[in-house]
């Protein structure tokens, strides 16, 4: 091996080393333990729960199928309830905008000094 070949090989190894260091830093930043939030597997499992629960199955019937644990089913139920709540709130906001933004606004119909009367 000549000096020129050795220097070229050293340069290759240094570049490879830099790449491996970057990869190592990437792995140091990852969380491998614990529950992973909303990845593709989670979304598929939740969607299955959502369809079954939305069609009237009870949590225990879903759990008895053996695909998810009871704890996971209740976690999905809490998420489902939150999504339903948000959807209702968005629908209410849309209907308020359709009514000029004043639907249910008690203060909009008040005259000056009305709040003092009881």
Protein Blocks (a to p, Z undefined) as FASTA:
>chain_A
ZZklmmmmmmmmmmmmmmmmmmmmmmmmpcfedjdehifklmmmmmmmmmmmmnopafkl
mmmnopacfklmmmmmmmmmmmmmmmmmmmmmmmmmmnoopgopaklmpcehklmpZZ
